[in-house]
Structure formats: structure tokens, C-alpha cells
């Protein structure tokens, strides 16, 4: 399960607006795709949050993918705070 829980825009190269979304999901994408050998990184509800930057699409399995994805976060609030501190010109919808 993946669900877009927040959408917005951010400023790339000081003039171009790009999309940004926060996705809630019930599986650790980094673990499942072999990028992490640690145990799956999920909160007590079995969820994890990723920030996706730029255009996004759905693959053949119905999963969201984008050109760039953040580190995982255990809460929506953590992901929002990270984005607000690290993403230029961020505006949430």
C-alpha cells in the first residue's frame, strides 16, 4: 500500500517549480529492493514515509516512483520537518 499524504511544490534552480510529495507506505522500499541489509525500517503501525522530488509515476505494480527519493521517516511530521528545513522555496498545497 502506498498513499500520497501531502503534495506541494519547491523551487529548483531559483526559478523552476518542481513537484514534491510525501508518500506513506507499509513496506520499506530500501529494504525490499536490496539497498538496505538492516531490518525493515517501519514505525509501530508498520508504516514508513518517503519524500519524492519531481515528477512521479506509477510502475507496473502500481507503486509510486520518481527521479529522486529521500531517506525514510517514521512519521509524517518528521518528513514534513525535514522537507521544510532542506527544500528551497517549499510550498505545501
WOQUIQUI-V126768 format. One line per field, one symbol per residue. ss: DSSP state (A for helix, B for strand, O for the rest). burial: + if it has 16 or more other C-alpha atoms within 10 Angstrom, else -. A space follows every 50 residues. Layout:
ss = ???
burial = ???
This chain:
ss = OBBBBBBBBBBBOOOBBBBBBBBBBOOOAAAAOOOOOOOOOOOOOOOBBB BBBBBBBBOOOOOBBBBBBOOOBOOAAAAAAAAAAAOOOOBBO
burial = --------++------+-+++++++++++-----------++----++++ ++++-----------+-----+++-+--++--+------+---
